[in-house]
Amino acid sequence: MSDVKKTTSDIEIPVSITPDDIASTNDNPTHPGEFPYTRGVYPNMYRGRFWTMRQYAGFGTAAESNKRYKYLLEQGQTGLSVAFDLATQIGYDSDNPMAKGEVGRTGVAIDSLEDMETLFDGIPLDKVSTSMTINSTSVILLALYIAAGKRQGVSQEELMGTIQNDILKEFIARGTYIYPPAPSMRIITDIFAYAKENLPKFNTISISGYHIREAGSTAAQEVAFTLSNGIAYVEAAIKAGLDVNEFAPRLSFFFASHSNLFEEVAKFRLARKFWADIMKNRFKATNPKAMLLRFHTQTGGSTLTAQQPENNIIRTTMQALAAILGGTQSLHTNSFDEALGLPTEKSAEIALRTQQVLAYENGVADTADPLAGSYYMEYLSKELEVKIQKLLDEVEEKDGSVACIESGYFRDEIARSAYTYQKNIESEDAIVVGVNKFKTSSPHIPDILKVDPQLEIDQVTKLTALKARRDNSKVEELLNKLKETAQDDSNIVPIVIEAVENYTTVGEIANALREVWGEYYEKHL
């Protein structure tokens, strides 16, 4: 084991730090709520209100997930976060052969407006903020949410929440893409334009570094690659004729919180600083709200271990603490059993209670940016800032995010970092308790949530009945209209809303767009 201590971003950590080590940094010239927002996006931060406690949940059918949402809301959760199954994410209905065995496994199966109405039955959409982790089919799920709200009597103007809608990170790290980059970006800018006029309380994208980090990136890479994607989205929106001061306030971000407490806090603070500078100086934004980096955080799923899974409660607590000290606006805490399966009701409750204990019992939310001025925090910030800027410059030199996706640059850089980290675990330069040190010979396996296979059969049966009783000639007419819209430059969102209101399914809409735009296949370099 090496005596040299380094962060995940390869920053060497001195045994002690003095004022001389940070003499050249001036990271905190302002108060929270002031440009460049290093110290937080709001002057009073959590003294005004806590972050949104938004547990990510969804499995099986809409009815099963509805029960879990109601349970979490009863336990004090303050926002919903919907996990969709793989078939829904990549635009296949539950009755498609491609979906067999995947229906309801990694999240809830949503095929139609009927499912969306069931998912939010008894949950007032004008009172609850909903985040939806959906990307390639984001326009369809947004349309379904709008239609479900309408059935409740809730106008679009009253809907609150976020769609992830970040297709670039799918090409980089996650893989649930459908269409090539150009039409995928067209969907995103169409959503931006539609939301500007119709969804004033909705965040139209959550630009995600979480999956980049989970794929093996360092903290510096997570920030640099995520902000590079953000630049690409802003450029695309401006090219589509949108005003940066009008659409940028609805942009949001999504980061991981991993296990190096102080590096993670420095990462969050610097992400705000970099984005404010990019928006003001590169894109000439004058609206202060267009310069704010507001973000959701999820604790690190890839840091959870199947060995000694109860240890994950401590890991998650420390990662949540980093997110709070770093000024997150919304937080999901992973359940301790997620390395083994979907969270049980009990493990989800413990994860939520973790946030509530941090909010109410420890004083960590009593003052804004409590680590500002720490010698160690300022040292880490100075070193990390240099690394982030170097990576941002490299992406720019390679013509931006889309070009870096096509060349494999992002993939290769993340793979190298992931390999280095794994080698450090094997050499015990990085200790993972219960995995490479402090192991036990008699592991305890907790109860694991198992999705009943009958739920898939029930979902397919229900979908078959829906397709039989709806107005199929109307559905066909709308699908043809959708294909025509996809071939011109009209905004695609209104026709998708009309289609879902007539019970056109997720798979049917996705397939219609496949006919026009084709599918994307990664080039193996």
N, C-alpha and C positions, 0 to 999 in steps of 0.2 A: 504494500500500500504506500502510495506517495505521501510525503509530508507537505507537499504544496497543495493548498486549497484553492479550488477554482469554482466559479459558478457554471451553469449550463452553457453560458455564452462565452466561456473560456476567459473570464475576467479573473485574474489572480487576486486573491484576498490577502492583504497584509495582516500580520498578527495584531497590530493596532494601527489606528489612523489618527493623525493629528491635524490641526487646522492648516498646516503647511501642505498636506496632501490634497486639500480641496481649495487652495487659495485661488486657483484660476476659474473656479466655477461660480456662477451667480444664478443658481437655478430657481431661486425663490424671490424674485424682485417684487412680486405682487401678492395681493390677498386672494383667497379663494373667490372664484366668480369673476376674476379679471384676467384679461389676455396676458399670457398664453395659456391660462387655465391649468398650469402644472399642478396647482394646489387644489383643484376641484372645479367643477362646472357651475356650482352654486355657492353664494357667499356663506350660507349657514349649513350647507350639506345636510347631515342627518339630524340636525337640530330642528329642521323644518318637518321632515318626514323620513322614515327609514327607507332603505332601498326596497324595491319590490321583491318579495319572497315568492319566487316563481319556480315551483318544482316541475321538472320535465316528466311527463307521464303520458301513457297511452299504450294499450295492448288489446288484442282480441277484437271484439266488435265495438261499435260506437256505444252500445248499451253498457258494456262492461267498463269502458273507459269513463263514461258519464258517472258511474257509481264512484270510481276512484277520484274524479275531480270534485264531486260533492263532498267526499270524505276529507280531502285535503283542504278545501275551503272551510269546512267545519272546524278543522284543526288550526286555523289561523293563517293559511296561505293567502297571499294578497294578489296573486295573479296566476293565470293558467299558462302552461307551456305544453303544446301538443306534439307528441311523437307520433309520426305516421309510419305504417309498415313499409317495407321495401317496395312492394308492388305499387302502392300509392305514390311513392317518391319518384318512381321512374315511369309512371303513366301506364300501368296495366290494371285492368279490372280484376276483381277476385276470381272471376270465372275463366280468365286467360290461362292457358297451360303454363305460361312463364311464371305465373304467380303460385303455382301449386306448391304447398309446403311452406310458403312464406306469408300467408294471409294472417295478419294480426300478430306476427311474431316479434318484430322489432318495434312495433308501435301499433296504432289503431288502423284498421282497414276502413278507408273512406272511398266509396264508389260513386255516390250520388248525393244530391241534396237531401234525400231521405235519411242518409247516414249522418249528414252534418246537422240536421235538425235533431236527431236523436242524441248526438254527441253533446249538444248544448241544451238539451231539454231541462227546463227548470233553472237554468243559469242565465240571469239577465245580462245580455250583451252590452247594454248601456251602462252597466255598473262594474263589470269585470274586464280587465285588460287581458288580452290573449296573445301569446306569442306562438307562431307556427313555424316549426323547423321544416321548411319545404323550399325547394329550389327549382328544379327543372319544371315542375308542375305548379309553381307558385301562383301563376295567374289563375289557374283553375281553382285552387283551394281558396284563394282570396275571393274569387267570384262566389264560391259556395258559402263562405263566411258572410259576405254581403247579403246573399239571398236568405241565409238562415236568420240574420238579423231582421231582414224585412218581414219574414214570417212571424217574428216576435213583435213586430211593430216598432223596431228600432231603425232609425234612419242611418244612412251611411255616415252622415256628419257626426253621429254620436258614437260610432264604433271606435274602440281603443285597442291598440295592440301593435304587433310587429309581424311581418313575414320575413323569413331569412333571405330568400330571393337573391342569394349570392352564388351565381353559377361559376364564377372564375375559380373559387376555391374548390369546387367540385372537380374541375379539370386538374387542379394542382394536387389535391390530397384525399378526396373522398370518393369520387367516382360515380355519383348518381346523376350524371348528365344524360340528356337525350339528344338534343339538337347541336349542330356546330356552334362555335362561339358567336358568329355574326347574328343569326336569328335569336340566339339566346340573349344577347345584349339588347336586341330590339324589344323583346318581351319586357325586359327590365325598364327601359326608358319609356315604354308605353305605360307601364304601371306608375312610374314617376309622374308622368303627365296626367294620368287619370286621377291619381290620388291628390295632386295639387288642387284640383277643382272639386273633388268629391269626398275626400277622406282626411279632413284637417287634423284629426287626432291620431292618425295611423302612421307608424314608421314603415316606410316602403321598402327598406332593405336593412339587413343586419349583416354588415360586412365582417366576415368571420375569420378570425385567426385561430379559433379553437381547434378546428380540424387540422390546420397546418401544424399546430403544436402537438396534437395527438398523433400525427403521423411521424413525429420524431424531430421536429425543428427545435432550435434553441429559442430562448426568450427574445433575443435580438432579431432572429429570422422571423419569428411570429409577428412582431411589430412591423418590421420593414416590408415583408411580403403582403401583409394585410393592408397597410397603408398604400402600397403600390396598386393593389386591386381597387382601393377606394379612389385613387387618382384616375384609374381607367374608367370607373363608373361615372365620375364627375365629367370627364372629358366626353364620354358618350352622350351624357345628358345635355351638355352644352351644344354638342354637334347636332343633337336632335331639336335644338331651338329653345331649350329650357333656360330659365334665369337661375343662376347659382344661388342668389339670395332667396329664391322662392322654394326650390326643391331641396337644397342642402340641409335646412333645419330638420327635415324628416329622415335624414340618414342616421343610422345607429351602427354600433359595432358590437362584436361578440368575441371575448377573449377567454382563454383557459387560465386557470390559476393552478400552478404546479407547486412543487414542494420547497423550493428555496424561498423562504418567506420574504427576505429583504430584496432579492433580485426581482421578485414578482411585483412588489410595491413600486420599486423604481421603474419597472416596465410600464405599469399602468400610468404613472405620473408622466413619463416621457411620451407615451402614445398621445396623450392630450396635447402636450406641447408641440410635438411634430405636426399633428393634424391642424392645429390652430394656425401655425406658421404656413403650412401648405395652402390652406383655404384663403388666408389673408394675402399672402405675397405671391403665390402662383396663380390662383384663380380670381384674385382681386375682389373677394367677397367683402361687402361692407356691413352686412347684417351680422351682428355678434352671434346670433343663434346659428348662423351658417358655419361658424368657426368652432362650435362646440363638438367635442368627441364624447358622446354619451354612449355608455356600453353596458352590456349584460355580461356576466361572468358565470362560467360553470367550472366547478372543481375538476381536477384532472382524472378523467376516466382511465387513461393509460397508466396512471400511477397506482391504481387499485390492484391488489393481489388476491389470488384465489387461496394462497397460503395464509393462515391466520387472519381470516377476513375481518375479524373485529378490529384489527389494527387500522383498517381503512377509516374507521370513525375518527381516529386521531388525525390521520392524514387529511381527511376532508375538513376537519375543524381548523387546522392550520392554514389550509389553502383558502378557506372561506375568510379567515382572519386577514390574509393578505389582500383579498379582493376588497374587503371593507376598509382597511387602512389605505388602500389605493384609490378609493373613491368610486366604487361601482354604483350604477343606478339600479341594478337588478341582479339577482343571484340565484343560481341553482346549486344545491349541495347534493353530490352523488350519494347514493345509498351504499352501505358497506358490502352488500352482497352482489354488486353489479359485475364483478369479475366472474361470477358463477351463473348469473341469469338476470331476468328482469326483477326489479325491486318488489318485495312483498309489501303488503300494507304496513306492517310493523317497521320494516327498515326504512320505508319512505317517511314514516312519522318521525323516526330518530333523525333523519336528515333534515327535516323541517325544524325540529326542536333545536338542532345545532345552530341554525340561523337565529332562532328566537332567543336562545341563551346568549349568543354574541350580541344581539341587539339590546337586550334588557338588563344583563347581569354584570357586564365586564367593563363598562365605561369606554369601550373602544370607539363608540359612535358619538361621544360627548363633544368632541371638538373636531373641526375640519383639519385634515391633513396632519395628524398628530406626529408623524415622523419627520416633518420638515425641519431642516437644520441639523439633523443627526449627521455627525461626521461620516459615518458609514454609509448612510443613505445618499449623501451628496457625492461621496467617492464613487459608489456604484453607478449613480446617475451619470456622472461625468464619463466614466468608462463605457457604459452601455450606450450613451448617446453617440459616441464615436463609432461604435460598431453598427448601430442602426443606420447612421448617415452613410457609412461606407456601402452597406447593402442597398440602400435606396439609390445611391449613385450608380451602382452596378446594374440595377434593373433599368434605370434610365438609359445607360450606355447601350443596353441591349434592346432598346426601343419599347420598353414598357411591359406590363404584365402579360398581355396576350401573346406577344412575341416570345416571352420567357416560358410560357406554357407550351407553345408550339416547338420550341427548341429543346425542351426538357430541362432547362436550367433549374427551375424550382424543384422539380422532382429529384434531380441529382444532388442539389445542395441539402435538401431535407434528408435524403437517404444517407449521405455522408455523416450528418449529425446523429441520426438514429444509430448508425453503426458504431460511432465513437462512444455513444452512451452505453450501448450494450456491452462493448468491450470493457468499459469502466466497471460495469456490474460484475462481469466475469473475473476481472482482476481485483475486485473489492476496493477499487478506488472510489466507487459509489456504493454505499451500503443501502440495501433494501431489507428492512427488518423482516425476518421470517422467510426470506428468499435466499439470500447469500450469507446471512448471519443470524444468529439467534433462532435457528430452525427448531422445530419440534418433531418428535417421532410419532406423535399420535394426533394428526390433524383433526380439527372439529369442522364438520360441514353443516352449515345452518340449513333450515328449510328453504327450498328454492321454489319460486313461482313457476308453474308450468302452465302454458296455454293449452286448454282443452282442444284437441283436434276437431271436436264436434263444432266448435265455433266457426271454423273455416267452412264446413258443410252448411251450417246455418246461414252464413254470409252469402254463399253462392246461391242457395235456395231463394233467399230474399231478393237478390239481384235479378235472378231469372224471372221472378214474379213481377218485379218493377218493369223490366223491359217488355213484358207481355201486356201490361195494362196501360202504359203511357201512350201518348200520341206519336207513334213511330214515324209517320209521314212528316210531322212537324220537326222531329229530331233530325231527320234526313235533310230537310230544307235548311235547318240551322247549321248543320255540319258543312253543307255546300257553301253557305254564306261565310262561314268561318274560313274555309279554304280560299275563297276569293279575297277576303280581308287580309289573310296572311301573305297574299301575293302582291298587294299594293301597299301604300304607306299609311293606311287608316289605322287608328288606334284599335288594338285587338281586344281590349278589356270589355267594352260594352257588348260585343257579340258573344263573348264567353259567358258573361253574366246572363244574357238572354238564354243561352243554351242550357246552362245548369238549372235555371228556373223552370225549364221544360223537361228536366230530369235526364238530360244528356249526361252520360257518365264521364268520369275522369279518363278512362281508357279510350273512349270514343273521341273525345276532344284531342287527347294526346296523339292518337293515331292519325287524325285528320291533319294535324300539323306535321307529323312525320311524312305524310304523303307530299307535302309542299316543300319542307325544308330538309328532309332526310335525317339520318342519325349520324352522330359523331363517333368515330372510333380512334382511340389513341394510337399514335404512331410509335412503334417500338424502334428506338434509335440504337 
